[in-house]
Amino acid sequence: MRFQEHQLNEYRRHAPDCKLTQASEMNCNCPIWAVGRVHGERFRKSLGTRNRQKARQKINELLGRKPDAPSEEPAKASPTVADGIRDYLGFCEFNKRLKGSTLTSYRDTLDAFQAFCERRLYRTVDQFSQSLFEQFQVERTVTPKTMGKEFQHLTSLCVRLVELGLIPINYAKKVKLPKTDDVSTLPFKESEAKAILAACSRLGETDTQRGGYASYSADQIDEERRYARALVLVLLTTGLRISDVVNLHRAKVYVDGKGATRLRIRTEKTGVVVTLLLPSATVQALKCLPHVSHELYFWSGGDERQFATACDRARRVIARLGAIASVEDAHPHRFRDTWAKTALLNGTPMRTVQLVLGHKSIRTTEKHYAPFVIEYQSMIDEATAKVAERLIA
């Protein structure tokens, strides 16, 4: 390859785990190198940055060009908000190796942000400002914890845009969010859990509003009730996340040598294999489910969008059951909290609960569920009594 006497060309030196392979492919975050000739001598070194704008500035310095010298490349129009988000999601998918459920969460946040920008007539990323992100925060009607997660996604988007030289600073990071308690454990009371389970047989009983079950036939209502009962029982008796329940494979449910039905799962975050004994009521509910797939119980399979739709359906069913049972704020994660709380109150060791829930650290389990551990509370009561006895008596 022949180089001009006084020219450098930038390229990416891709890491072994990068999905891109060609040096000319720049849509990743690998280190930027330069190759060519400077003052007649061969040059091939790292530019010490991953940012293309900073790399070009470094090249200009090496070639002795003035900072205000016009670029050889014509100025490009700023990408649209949709293009910036599409580029970032592609970057996440091929380089950050996010879980499917995490990537879906990112898409939901960025779809909402893109719709907000369209309503406010913000079309390109160079129109971003701190005020824009503050307006998005004010308009969103979500819990403080959800808002915090959404701004983590937006902050990560801005990091990518800054690296590409499309915005000067990370505007999302400068937005002050309301403080929130990290611990958001909200288990159902025993009576509430039983009421939700009983409500499965009443689903669609009085729903005559548009968008509900008004247009359903008797057979469709029956199928929806069987779906709801199986969904609730699996959530109640396994402590699984809603995404894991919706994606439950038939092959994971089996009968052991003693005739007991078990569920073999690999926890999403830790990768630990756990085998759970399924109660007969849960097994029977799974057998009564309407058949939608030879591989899956709750949905027919498909791409990420179809999976997200299946999860949304499950959440809507849980919300409707909560309304029938007069239980406020009924959502799937509360079943997970209920399983953990009930197991700990029955004397199950914290380590066992951690394994089933799939927490990477037992500190996470303790942070959320320590108040329900009988031994912890008895030790606290004993310590309090001894301090009072010594200092007061």
Number of C-alpha atoms within 10 A of each C-alpha: 3 6 13 10 13 15 19 22 15 21 21 23 22 19 13 8 11 15 13 19 14 11 13 12 12 20 15 23 21 18 19 23 21 21 16 20 19 18 12 12 10 14 15 15 11 17 20 12 16 20 19 21 14 17 21 18 15 17 19 18 12 14 15 12 13 10 11 7 8 10 11 6 6 7 8 6 8 15 15 15 22 19 13 20 23 14 18 20 19 14 17 18 15 15 17 15 13 13 12 14 15 11 16 17 16 21 17 15 18 22 14 14 21 18 14 18 21 14 10 12 10 17 17 18 20 16 14 21 15 14 13 17 21 16 13 16 21 9 10 13 10 12 10 15 16 13 18 17 14 21 19 16 19 22 18 18 21 25 19 23 22 18 18 19 14 18 19 14 17 20 20 24 17 13 17 9 14 11 9 12 7 10 11 12 15 16 20 21 13 10 10 17 21 12 17 25 22 15 23 26 17 16 21 22 12 11 14 12 9 8 8 12 17 14 13 13 10 10 9 14 19 18 16 20 20 20 21 24 25 25 26 23 19 23 24 21 18 21 24 25 18 21 17 17 21 23 18 20 19 15 11 14 19 14 12 10 7 6 8 12 17 17 19 15 19 15 19 17 11 13 11 14 13 14 13 14 16 20 15 11 14 21 18 12 18 22 13 14 19 16 14 12 13 11 15 18 23 24 20 15 16 9 7 13 11 13 20 18 12 19 19 15 13 22 17 14 22 23 19 22 26 22 15 19 20 14 18 11 12 25 17 23 17 21 26 22 22 22 20 28 24 17 18 21 14 12 12 15 13 18 14 14 21 18 18 20 23 23 18 16 12 15 13 13 19 16 13 17 19 17 14 18 21 15 15 12 13 11 11 11 11 12 12 11 11 11 11 11 10 8 7 7 6
